[in-house]
Amino acid sequence: EECLTDCLKAFESTLKIICKEKKWPFKETDTSSKLIQICFDNQLVPSYTQNQFSSLRNLLISGIPTIRNKQAAHGRGSKVRKVSDELTRYGLNLTGANILFLIEQSGIK
């Protein structure tokens, strides 16, 4: 659970850093879906390819944020929850790939 929570934190932090570096207005409390929308609205991915990348937007929104929300967030009550190693590894790799892609697209060094 902790790994998936940290993945989302890293993903959202990356989006906030890109927005800050690009001087795109955002709120510190914005969720990943709002931050992704800001990046797309500001053509982090060029508008002429955004139709092609609508699947990317859906993947970014429904990837690690959804996995974390379903498997590692929000009080579990008295139930013990075990996130499988496979799902944790997938979430970690998905997060890394998404972060690298966004940083490379942003041109931030």
C-alpha positions in Angstrom: 0.0 0.0 0.0 2.8 2.4 0.9 4.5 1.9 -2.4 1.4 2.7 -4.4 0.7 5.8 -2.3 4.3 7.0 -2.8 3.9 6.3 -6.6 1.0 8.7 -6.7 2.8 11.3 -4.7 5.8 11.1 -7.0 3.5 11.4 -10.1 1.6 14.4 -8.7 4.9 16.0 -7.6 6.2 15.6 -11.2 3.1 17.2 -12.6 3.3 20.1 -10.2 7.0 20.7 -10.9 6.3 20.8 -14.7 3.4 23.3 -14.1 5.6 25.4 -11.8 8.6 25.4 -14.3 6.3 26.2 -17.2 4.5 28.9 -15.1 1.1 27.2 -15.7 -1.3 28.2 -12.9 -2.4 25.4 -10.6 -3.4 24.9 -7.0 -1.2 22.9 -4.6 -4.3 20.9 -3.8 -5.0 19.9 -7.4 -5.4 16.2 -7.9 -3.5 14.3 -10.6 -6.5 14.4 -13.0 -6.6 18.2 -12.7 -2.9 18.5 -13.2 -2.9 16.2 -16.2 -5.7 18.4 -17.7 -3.6 21.5 -17.1 -0.6 19.9 -18.9 -2.8 18.9 -21.9 -4.5 22.3 -22.0 -1.0 23.8 -22.2 0.0 21.4 -25.0 2.6 19.5 -23.1 1.6 17.0 -25.7 1.2 19.0 -29.0 -2.5 19.7 -29.9 -2.1 18.0 -33.3 -1.3 14.7 -31.5 -3.8 15.0 -28.7 -6.4 12.9 -30.4 -3.8 10.2 -30.7 -2.9 10.8 -27.1 -6.4 10.8 -25.7 -5.7 7.2 -24.7 -2.5 8.5 -23.0 -4.6 11.0 -21.0 -6.9 8.2 -19.9 -4.0 6.0 -19.0 -2.4 8.7 -16.9 -5.7 9.5 -15.1 -6.7 5.9 -14.6 -3.3 4.4 -14.1 -1.5 4.8 -10.8 -4.2 7.2 -9.3 -6.9 4.5 -9.7 -4.7 1.7 -8.6 -3.7 3.6 -5.5 -7.2 4.7 -4.7 -8.6 1.1 -5.0 -5.7 -0.7 -3.3 -3.9 1.6 -0.9 -6.0 4.6 0.0 -9.0 5.4 2.0 -9.4 3.7 5.3 -9.5 0.0 5.1 -11.3 -0.4 8.4 -10.6 -3.6 10.3 -9.8 -5.6 7.2 -6.2 -6.4 6.4 -5.4 -5.7 2.8 -2.5 -7.2 0.9 -1.5 -5.7 -2.4 0.0 -8.3 -4.7 3.6 -8.1 -5.6 2.6 -8.1 -9.3 0.2 -5.1 -8.9 2.8 -3.2 -6.8 5.5 -3.8 -9.4 3.1 -2.8 -12.2 2.2 0.4 -10.4 5.9 1.2 -9.8 6.9 0.6 -13.4 3.9 2.5 -14.7 4.7 5.5 -12.5 8.3 5.5 -13.6 7.5 5.3 -17.3 4.9 8.1 -17.0 7.2 10.3 -15.1 10.0 9.9 -17.6 7.7 10.6 -20.5 6.3 13.7 -18.9 9.7 15.1 -18.0 11.0 14.4 -21.5 8.0 16.1 -23.1 8.4 19.1 -20.9 12.0 19.7 -21.9 12.9 20.5 -18.3 16.5 19.6 -17.5 
